[in-house]
Amino acid sequence: MPEPRGAGRSGGLLFLAVGVFVAYLVVRTVAGVFKVVLLSILVVLLVLLARDVLRRR
């Protein structure tokens, strides 16, 4: 019995949708980690600057 036309295409669309979703999650995770790293560096720089200013007084 032959398969209906286009029967095998839904798997490709599902694979594409899952791939796009995983890529979105990866981008969000990388952006979150990058933001945390930048904020940590900023806090360290502010602490060092404040310590230097207080030491000069």
PDB file of N, H, CA, C and O in Angstrom:
ATOM      1  N   MET A   1       0.855  -1.185   0.000  1.00  0.00           N
ATOM      2  CA  MET A   1       0.000   0.000   0.000  1.00  0.00           C
ATOM      3  C   MET A   1       0.900   1.247   0.000  1.00  0.00           C
ATOM      4  O   MET A   1       1.728   1.413   0.896  1.00  0.00           O
ATOM      5  N   PRO A   2       0.741   2.109  -0.988  1.00  0.00           N
ATOM      6  CA  PRO A   2       1.612   3.298  -1.057  1.00  0.00           C
ATOM      7  C   PRO A   2       1.253   4.327   0.018  1.00  0.00           C
ATOM      8  O   PRO A   2       0.097   4.465   0.418  1.00  0.00           O
ATOM      9  N   GLU A   3       2.295   5.048   0.472  1.00  0.00           N
ATOM     10  H   GLU A   3       3.234   4.935   0.147  1.00  0.00           H
ATOM     11  CA  GLU A   3       2.050   6.098   1.465  1.00  0.00           C
ATOM     12  C   GLU A   3       1.411   7.310   0.795  1.00  0.00           C
ATOM     13  O   GLU A   3       1.634   7.556  -0.391  1.00  0.00           O
ATOM     14  N   PRO A   4       0.622   8.062   1.546  1.00  0.00           N
ATOM     15  CA  PRO A   4       0.059   9.290   0.977  1.00  0.00           C
ATOM     16  C   PRO A   4       1.161  10.283   0.625  1.00  0.00           C
ATOM     17  O   PRO A   4       2.270  10.215   1.153  1.00  0.00           O
ATOM     18  N   ARG A   5       0.837  11.194  -0.268  1.00  0.00           N
ATOM     19  H   ARG A   5      -0.064  11.249  -0.697  1.00  0.00           H
ATOM     20  CA  ARG A   5       1.829  12.202  -0.677  1.00  0.00           C
ATOM     21  C   ARG A   5       2.247  13.053   0.514  1.00  0.00           C
ATOM     22  O   ARG A   5       1.406  13.485   1.302  1.00  0.00           O
ATOM     23  N   GLY A   6       3.549  13.291   0.643  1.00  0.00           N
ATOM     24  H   GLY A   6       4.232  12.939   0.004  1.00  0.00           H
ATOM     25  CA  GLY A   6       4.049  14.151   1.704  1.00  0.00           C
ATOM     26  C   GLY A   6       4.010  13.520   3.074  1.00  0.00           C
ATOM     27  O   GLY A   6       4.045  14.233   4.077  1.00  0.00           O
ATOM     28  N   ALA A   7       3.939  12.194   3.149  1.00  0.00           N
ATOM     29  H   ALA A   7       3.911  11.614   2.334  1.00  0.00           H
ATOM     30  CA  ALA A   7       3.790  11.541   4.450  1.00  0.00           C
ATOM     31  C   ALA A   7       5.050  11.679   5.302  1.00  0.00           C
ATOM     32  O   ALA A   7       4.951  11.708   6.528  1.00  0.00           O
ATOM     33  N   GLY A   8       6.227  11.764   4.691  1.00  0.00           N
ATOM     34  H   GLY A   8       6.307  11.740   3.694  1.00  0.00           H
ATOM     35  CA  GLY A   8       7.460  11.798   5.460  1.00  0.00           C
ATOM     36  C   GLY A   8       7.946  13.185   5.810  1.00  0.00           C
ATOM     37  O   GLY A   8       9.041  13.325   6.353  1.00  0.00           O
ATOM     38  N   ARG A   9       7.187  14.199   5.525  1.00  0.00           N
ATOM     39  H   ARG A   9       6.296  14.086   5.084  1.00  0.00           H
ATOM     40  CA  ARG A   9       7.674  15.566   5.735  1.00  0.00           C
ATOM     41  C   ARG A   9       7.473  16.077   7.153  1.00  0.00           C
ATOM     42  O   ARG A   9       8.188  16.991   7.563  1.00  0.00           O
ATOM     43  N   SER A  10       6.552  15.542   7.907  1.00  0.00           N
ATOM     44  H   SER A  10       5.971  14.800   7.574  1.00  0.00           H
ATOM     45  CA  SER A  10       6.287  16.063   9.248  1.00  0.00           C
ATOM     46  C   SER A  10       7.479  15.818  10.168  1.00  0.00           C
ATOM     47  O   SER A  10       7.738  16.626  11.060  1.00  0.00           O
ATOM     48  N   GLY A  11       8.202  14.731   9.973  1.00  0.00           N
ATOM     49  H   GLY A  11       7.991  14.075   9.249  1.00  0.00           H
ATOM     50  CA  GLY A  11       9.386  14.464  10.771  1.00  0.00           C
ATOM     51  C   GLY A  11      10.453  15.528  10.570  1.00  0.00           C
ATOM     52  O   GLY A  11      11.118  15.927  11.526  1.00  0.00           O
ATOM     53  N   GLY A  12      10.621  15.989   9.341  1.00  0.00           N
ATOM     54  H   GLY A  12      10.080  15.665   8.565  1.00  0.00           H
ATOM     55  CA  GLY A  12      11.594  17.042   9.058  1.00  0.00           C
ATOM     56  C   GLY A  12      11.210  18.353   9.713  1.00  0.00           C
ATOM     57  O   GLY A  12      12.066  19.072  10.228  1.00  0.00           O
ATOM     58  N   LEU A  13       9.923  18.663   9.693  1.00  0.00           N
ATOM     59  H   LEU A  13       9.228  18.078   9.274  1.00  0.00           H
ATOM     60  CA  LEU A  13       9.471  19.906  10.331  1.00  0.00           C
ATOM     61  C   LEU A  13       9.629  19.832  11.842  1.00  0.00           C
ATOM     62  O   LEU A  13       9.989  20.816  12.488  1.00  0.00           O
ATOM     63  N   LEU A  14       9.355  18.654  12.400  1.00  0.00           N
ATOM     64  H   LEU A  14       9.063  17.855  11.876  1.00  0.00           H
ATOM     65  CA  LEU A  14       9.537  18.477  13.843  1.00  0.00           C
ATOM     66  C   LEU A  14      11.008  18.621  14.214  1.00  0.00           C
ATOM     67  O   LEU A  14      11.338  19.265  15.210  1.00  0.00           O
ATOM     68  N   PHE A  15      11.890  18.027  13.420  1.00  0.00           N
ATOM     69  H   PHE A  15      11.622  17.505  12.611  1.00  0.00           H
ATOM     70  CA  PHE A  15      13.328  18.143  13.661  1.00  0.00           C
ATOM     71  C   PHE A  15      13.768  19.598  13.577  1.00  0.00           C
ATOM     72  O   PHE A  15      14.570  20.049  14.394  1.00  0.00           O
ATOM     73  N   LEU A  16      13.257  20.332  12.608  1.00  0.00           N
ATOM     74  H   LEU A  16      12.605  19.966  11.944  1.00  0.00           H
ATOM     75  CA  LEU A  16      13.603  21.749  12.463  1.00  0.00           C
ATOM     76  C   LEU A  16      13.097  22.551  13.655  1.00  0.00           C
ATOM     77  O   LEU A  16      13.815  23.407  14.172  1.00  0.00           O
ATOM     78  N   ALA A  17      11.876  22.286  14.097  1.00  0.00           N
ATOM     79  H   ALA A  17      11.292  21.590  13.678  1.00  0.00           H
ATOM     80  CA  ALA A  17      11.318  23.012  15.242  1.00  0.00           C
ATOM     81  C   ALA A  17      12.123  22.733  16.512  1.00  0.00           C
ATOM     82  O   ALA A  17      12.408  23.652  17.280  1.00  0.00           O
ATOM     83  N   VAL A  18      12.488  21.473  16.733  1.00  0.00           N
ATOM     84  H   VAL A  18      12.257  20.727  16.109  1.00  0.00           H
ATOM     85  CA  VAL A  18      13.292  21.123  17.913  1.00  0.00           C
ATOM     86  C   VAL A  18      14.666  21.768  17.818  1.00  0.00           C
ATOM     87  O   VAL A  18      15.195  22.246  18.821  1.00  0.00           O
ATOM     88  N   GLY A  19      15.246  21.786  16.630  1.00  0.00           N
ATOM     89  H   GLY A  19      14.816  21.397  15.815  1.00  0.00           H
ATOM     90  CA  GLY A  19      16.556  22.419  16.440  1.00  0.00           C
ATOM     91  C   GLY A  19      16.522  23.905  16.724  1.00  0.00           C
ATOM     92  O   GLY A  19      17.429  24.433  17.368  1.00  0.00           O
ATOM     93  N   VAL A  20      15.491  24.587  16.255  1.00  0.00           N
ATOM     94  H   VAL A  20      14.755  24.158  15.732  1.00  0.00           H
ATOM     95  CA  VAL A  20      15.357  26.025  16.511  1.00  0.00           C
ATOM     96  C   VAL A  20      15.152  26.280  17.999  1.00  0.00           C
ATOM     97  O   VAL A  20      15.718  27.226  18.546  1.00  0.00           O
ATOM     98  N   PHE A  21      14.355  25.452  18.655  1.00  0.00           N
ATOM     99  H   PHE A  21      13.895  24.683  18.210  1.00  0.00           H
ATOM    100  CA  PHE A  21      14.111  25.620  20.090  1.00  0.00           C
ATOM    101  C   PHE A  21      15.388  25.406  20.896  1.00  0.00           C
ATOM    102  O   PHE A  21      15.677  26.173  21.815  1.00  0.00           O
ATOM    103  N   VAL A  22      16.151  24.373  20.560  1.00  0.00           N
ATOM    104  H   VAL A  22      15.917  23.751  19.813  1.00  0.00           H
ATOM    105  CA  VAL A  22      17.412  24.112  21.261  1.00  0.00           C
ATOM    106  C   VAL A  22      18.392  25.254  21.024  1.00  0.00           C
ATOM    107  O   VAL A  22      19.091  25.666  21.950  1.00  0.00           O
ATOM    108  N   ALA A  23      18.455  25.772  19.800  1.00  0.00           N
ATOM    109  H   ALA A  23      17.887  25.438  19.048  1.00  0.00           H
ATOM    110  CA  ALA A  23      19.335  26.907  19.514  1.00  0.00           C
ATOM    111  C   ALA A  23      18.920  28.124  20.332  1.00  0.00           C
ATOM    112  O   ALA A  23      19.776  28.853  20.836  1.00  0.00           O
ATOM    113  N   TYR A  24      17.622  28.351  20.469  1.00  0.00           N
ATOM    114  H   TYR A  24      16.927  27.759  20.060  1.00  0.00           H
ATOM    115  CA  TYR A  24      17.124  29.462  21.287  1.00  0.00           C
ATOM    116  C   TYR A  24      17.550  29.295  22.743  1.00  0.00           C
ATOM    117  O   TYR A  24      17.996  30.254  23.373  1.00  0.00           O
ATOM    118  N   LEU A  25      17.417  28.084  23.279  1.00  0.00           N
ATOM    119  H   LEU A  25      17.055  27.304  22.768  1.00  0.00           H
ATOM    120  CA  LEU A  25      17.823  27.835  24.667  1.00  0.00           C
ATOM    121  C   LEU A  25      19.321  28.043  24.849  1.00  0.00           C
ATOM    122  O   LEU A  25      19.751  28.596  25.861  1.00  0.00           O
ATOM    123  N   VAL A  26      20.117  27.607  23.881  1.00  0.00           N
ATOM    124  H   VAL A  26      19.768  27.158  23.059  1.00  0.00           H
ATOM    125  CA  VAL A  26      21.571  27.779  23.968  1.00  0.00           C
ATOM    126  C   VAL A  26      21.930  29.254  23.952  1.00  0.00           C
ATOM    127  O   VAL A  26      22.773  29.696  24.732  1.00  0.00           O
ATOM    128  N   VAL A  27      21.295  30.025  23.066  1.00  0.00           N
ATOM    129  H   VAL A  27      20.610  29.666  22.433  1.00  0.00           H
ATOM    130  CA  VAL A  27      21.578  31.460  22.992  1.00  0.00           C
ATOM    131  C   VAL A  27      21.180  32.143  24.289  1.00  0.00           C
ATOM    132  O   VAL A  27      21.917  32.991  24.792  1.00  0.00           O
ATOM    133  N   ARG A  28      20.019  31.783  24.841  1.00  0.00           N
ATOM    134  H   ARG A  28      19.420  31.094  24.432  1.00  0.00           H
ATOM    135  CA  ARG A  28      19.590  32.389  26.117  1.00  0.00           C
ATOM    136  C   ARG A  28      20.561  32.048  27.243  1.00  0.00           C
ATOM    137  O   ARG A  28      20.889  32.902  28.067  1.00  0.00           O
ATOM    138  N   THR A  29      21.019  30.797  27.276  1.00  0.00           N
ATOM    139  H   THR A  29      20.752  30.103  26.608  1.00  0.00           H
ATOM    140  CA  THR A  29      21.952  30.375  28.325  1.00  0.00           C
ATOM    141  C   THR A  29      23.278  31.109  28.198  1.00  0.00           C
ATOM    142  O   THR A  29      23.818  31.597  29.191  1.00  0.00           O
ATOM    143  N   VAL A  30      23.806  31.188  26.980  1.00  0.00           N
ATOM    144  H   VAL A  30      23.368  30.792  26.173  1.00  0.00           H
ATOM    145  CA  VAL A  30      25.079  31.882  26.765  1.00  0.00           C
ATOM    146  C   VAL A  30      24.943  33.352  27.122  1.00  0.00           C
ATOM    147  O   VAL A  30      25.846  33.926  27.730  1.00  0.00           O
ATOM    148  N   ALA A  31      23.823  33.974  26.753  1.00  0.00           N
ATOM    149  H   ALA A  31      23.089  33.508  26.260  1.00  0.00           H
ATOM    150  CA  ALA A  31      23.613  35.387  27.090  1.00  0.00           C
ATOM    151  C   ALA A  31      23.526  35.574  28.601  1.00  0.00           C
ATOM    152  O   ALA A  31      24.066  36.545  29.132  1.00  0.00           O
ATOM    153  N   GLY A  32      22.858  34.667  29.298  1.00  0.00           N
ATOM    154  H   GLY A  32      22.419  33.878  28.866  1.00  0.00           H
ATOM    155  CA  GLY A  32      22.762  34.766  30.754  1.00  0.00           C
ATOM    156  C   GLY A  32      24.112  34.619  31.424  1.00  0.00           C
ATOM    157  O   GLY A  32      24.433  35.372  32.344  1.00  0.00           O
ATOM    158  N   VAL A  33      24.912  33.654  30.973  1.00  0.00           N
ATOM    159  H   VAL A  33      24.651  33.042  30.226  1.00  0.00           H
ATOM    160  CA  VAL A  33      26.253  33.462  31.538  1.00  0.00           C
ATOM    161  C   VAL A  33      27.114  34.681  31.259  1.00  0.00           C
ATOM    162  O   VAL A  33      27.849  35.138  32.134  1.00  0.00           O
ATOM    163  N   PHE A  34      27.026  35.213  30.042  1.00  0.00           N
ATOM    164  H   PHE A  34      26.429  34.841  29.331  1.00  0.00           H
ATOM    165  CA  PHE A  34      27.810  36.389  29.670  1.00  0.00           C
ATOM    166  C   PHE A  34      27.433  37.577  30.542  1.00  0.00           C
ATOM    167  O   PHE A  34      28.299  38.340  30.968  1.00  0.00           O
ATOM    168  N   LYS A  35      26.138  37.734  30.808  1.00  0.00           N
ATOM    169  H   LYS A  35      25.434  37.113  30.462  1.00  0.00           H
ATOM    170  CA  LYS A  35      25.679  38.839  31.650  1.00  0.00           C
ATOM    171  C   LYS A  35      26.206  38.697  33.073  1.00  0.00           C
ATOM    172  O   LYS A  35      26.638  39.679  33.676  1.00  0.00           O
ATOM    173  N   VAL A  36      26.172  37.483  33.611  1.00  0.00           N
ATOM    174  H   VAL A  36      25.821  36.685  33.121  1.00  0.00           H
ATOM    175  CA  VAL A  36      26.677  37.247  34.966  1.00  0.00           C
ATOM    176  C   VAL A  36      28.175  37.539  35.033  1.00  0.00           C
ATOM    177  O   VAL A  36      28.647  38.145  35.995  1.00  0.00           O
ATOM    178  N   VAL A  37      28.918  37.113  34.020  1.00  0.00           N
ATOM    179  H   VAL A  37      28.534  36.621  33.239  1.00  0.00           H
ATOM    180  CA  VAL A  37      30.365  37.357  34.004  1.00  0.00           C
ATOM    181  C   VAL A  37      30.647  38.851  33.934  1.00  0.00           C
ATOM    182  O   VAL A  37      31.510  39.351  34.655  1.00  0.00           O
ATOM    183  N   LEU A  38      29.930  39.570  33.076  1.00  0.00           N
ATOM    184  H   LEU A  38      29.228  39.164  32.490  1.00  0.00           H
ATOM    185  CA  LEU A  38      30.146  41.016  32.967  1.00  0.00           C
ATOM    186  C   LEU A  38      29.797  41.730  34.268  1.00  0.00           C
ATOM    187  O   LEU A  38      30.531  42.620  34.696  1.00  0.00           O
ATOM    188  N   LEU A  39      28.699  41.357  34.895  1.00  0.00           N
ATOM    189  H   LEU A  39      28.102  40.634  34.547  1.00  0.00           H
ATOM    190  CA  LEU A  39      28.321  41.983  36.164  1.00  0.00           C
ATOM    191  C   LEU A  39      29.343  41.677  37.254  1.00  0.00           C
ATOM    192  O   LEU A  39      29.646  42.540  38.078  1.00  0.00           O
ATOM    193  N   SER A  40      29.870  40.470  37.267  1.00  0.00           N
ATOM    194  H   SER A  40      29.624  39.769  36.598  1.00  0.00           H
ATOM    195  CA  SER A  40      30.889  40.116  38.258  1.00  0.00           C
ATOM    196  C   SER A  40      32.148  40.951  38.060  1.00  0.00           C
ATOM    197  O   SER A  40      32.724  41.446  39.029  1.00  0.00           O
ATOM    198  N   ILE A  41      32.576  41.109  36.816  1.00  0.00           N
ATOM    199  H   ILE A  41      32.108  40.707  36.029  1.00  0.00           H
ATOM    200  CA  ILE A  41      33.755  41.932  36.529  1.00  0.00           C
ATOM    201  C   ILE A  41      33.501  43.370  36.948  1.00  0.00           C
ATOM    202  O   ILE A  41      34.381  44.014  37.518  1.00  0.00           O
ATOM    203  N   LEU A  42      32.310  43.878  36.674  1.00  0.00           N
ATOM    204  H   LEU A  42      31.595  43.355  36.211  1.00  0.00           H
ATOM    205  CA  LEU A  42      31.980  45.252  37.051  1.00  0.00           C
ATOM    206  C   LEU A  42      32.009  45.427  38.565  1.00  0.00           C
ATOM    207  O   LEU A  42      32.527  46.429  39.058  1.00  0.00           O
ATOM    208  N   VAL A  43      31.467  44.478  39.302  1.00  0.00           N
ATOM    209  H   VAL A  43      31.046  43.664  38.902  1.00  0.00           H
ATOM    210  CA  VAL A  43      31.474  44.562  40.768  1.00  0.00           C
ATOM    211  C   VAL A  43      32.907  44.530  41.293  1.00  0.00           C
ATOM    212  O   VAL A  43      33.248  45.293  42.196  1.00  0.00           O
ATOM    213  N   VAL A  44      33.742  43.664  40.745  1.00  0.00           N
ATOM    214  H   VAL A  44      33.465  43.044  40.011  1.00  0.00           H
ATOM    215  CA  VAL A  44      35.142  43.591  41.187  1.00  0.00           C
ATOM    216  C   VAL A  44      35.854  44.904  40.902  1.00  0.00           C
ATOM    217  O   VAL A  44      36.605  45.392  41.747  1.00  0.00           O
ATOM    218  N   LEU A  45      35.633  45.483  39.732  1.00  0.00           N
ATOM    219  H   LEU A  45      35.023  45.086  39.046  1.00  0.00           H
ATOM    220  CA  LEU A  45      36.267  46.765  39.408  1.00  0.00           C
ATOM    221  C   LEU A  45      35.791  47.869  40.340  1.00  0.00           C
ATOM    222  O   LEU A  45      36.589  48.702  40.771  1.00  0.00           O
ATOM    223  N   LEU A  46      34.499  47.884  40.656  1.00  0.00           N
ATOM    224  H   LEU A  46      33.851  47.208  40.306  1.00  0.00           H
ATOM    225  CA  LEU A  46      33.986  48.906  41.573  1.00  0.00           C
ATOM    226  C   LEU A  46      34.570  48.744  42.974  1.00  0.00           C
ATOM    227  O   LEU A  46      34.885  49.737  43.629  1.00  0.00           O
ATOM    228  N   VAL A  47      34.717  47.508  43.439  1.00  0.00           N
ATOM    229  H   VAL A  47      34.460  46.701  42.907  1.00  0.00           H
ATOM    230  CA  VAL A  47      35.305  47.267  44.762  1.00  0.00           C
ATOM    231  C   VAL A  47      36.761  47.712  44.778  1.00  0.00           C
ATOM    232  O   VAL A  47      37.207  48.343  45.737  1.00  0.00           O
ATOM    233  N   LEU A  48      37.500  47.390  43.731  1.00  0.00           N
ATOM    234  H   LEU A  48      37.138  46.877  42.952  1.00  0.00           H
ATOM    235  CA  LEU A  48      38.901  47.814  43.668  1.00  0.00           C
ATOM    236  C   LEU A  48      39.016  49.330  43.617  1.00  0.00           C
ATOM    237  O   LEU A  48      39.890  49.906  44.265  1.00  0.00           O
ATOM    238  N   LEU A  49      38.149  49.979  42.859  1.00  0.00           N
ATOM    239  H   LEU A  49      37.439  49.511  42.333  1.00  0.00           H
ATOM    240  CA  LEU A  49      38.171  51.441  42.767  1.00  0.00           C
ATOM    241  C   LEU A  49      37.821  52.070  44.107  1.00  0.00           C
ATOM    242  O   LEU A  49      38.474  53.024  44.530  1.00  0.00           O
ATOM    243  N   ALA A  50      36.801  51.550  44.779  1.00  0.00           N
ATOM    244  H   ALA A  50      36.271  50.775  44.435  1.00  0.00           H
ATOM    245  CA  ALA A  50      36.407  52.089  46.084  1.00  0.00           C
ATOM    246  C   ALA A  50      37.523  51.877  47.104  1.00  0.00           C
ATOM    247  O   ALA A  50      37.795  52.763  47.915  1.00  0.00           O
ATOM    248  N   ARG A  51      38.165  50.723  47.073  1.00  0.00           N
ATOM    249  H   ARG A  51      37.944  50.003  46.414  1.00  0.00           H
ATOM    250  CA  ARG A  51      39.272  50.458  47.998  1.00  0.00           C
ATOM    251  C   ARG A  51      40.437  51.413  47.753  1.00  0.00           C
ATOM    252  O   ARG A  51      41.064  51.895  48.696  1.00  0.00           O
ATOM    253  N   ASP A  52      40.718  51.682  46.484  1.00  0.00           N
ATOM    254  H   ASP A  52      40.208  51.291  45.718  1.00  0.00           H
ATOM    255  CA  ASP A  52      41.800  52.602  46.140  1.00  0.00           C
ATOM    256  C   ASP A  52      41.473  54.020  46.596  1.00  0.00           C
ATOM    257  O   ASP A  52      42.342  54.723  47.112  1.00  0.00           O
ATOM    258  N   VAL A  53      40.220  54.443  46.407  1.00  0.00           N
ATOM    259  H   VAL A  53      39.515  53.872  45.987  1.00  0.00           H
ATOM    260  CA  VAL A  53      39.818  55.796  46.812  1.00  0.00           C
ATOM    261  C   VAL A  53      39.876  55.924  48.332  1.00  0.00           C
ATOM    262  O   VAL A  53      40.341  56.942  48.845  1.00  0.00           O
ATOM    263  N   LEU A  54      39.409  54.907  49.060  1.00  0.00           N
ATOM    264  H   LEU A  54      39.032  54.080  48.644  1.00  0.00           H
ATOM    265  CA  LEU A  54      39.427  54.970  50.523  1.00  0.00           C
ATOM    266  C   LEU A  54      40.851  54.908  51.069  1.00  0.00           C
ATOM    267  O   LEU A  54      41.129  55.470  52.128  1.00  0.00           O
ATOM    268  N   ARG A  55      41.746  54.239  50.365  1.00  0.00           N
ATOM    269  H   ARG A  55      41.520  53.782  49.505  1.00  0.00           H
ATOM    270  CA  ARG A  55      43.126  54.147  50.830  1.00  0.00           C
ATOM    271  C   ARG A  55      43.847  55.490  50.694  1.00  0.00           C
ATOM    272  O   ARG A  55      44.736  55.799  51.486  1.00  0.00           O
ATOM    273  N   ARG A  56      43.468  56.284  49.697  1.00  0.00           N
ATOM    274  H   ARG A  56      42.745  56.033  49.053  1.00  0.00           H
ATOM    275  CA  ARG A  56      44.131  57.578  49.476  1.00  0.00           C
ATOM    276  C   ARG A  56      43.768  58.601  50.538  1.00  0.00           C
ATOM    277  O   ARG A  56      44.530  59.542  50.763  1.00  0.00           O
ATOM    278  N   ARG A  57      42.635  58.447  51.191  1.00  0.00           N
ATOM    279  H   ARG A  57      42.017  57.683  51.008  1.00  0.00           H
ATOM    280  CA  ARG A  57      42.208  59.448  52.180  1.00  0.00           C
ATOM    281  C   ARG A  57      42.975  59.339  53.462  1.00  0.00           C
ATOM    282  O   ARG A  57      42.735  60.109  54.393  1.00  0.00           O
TER     283      ARG A  57
END
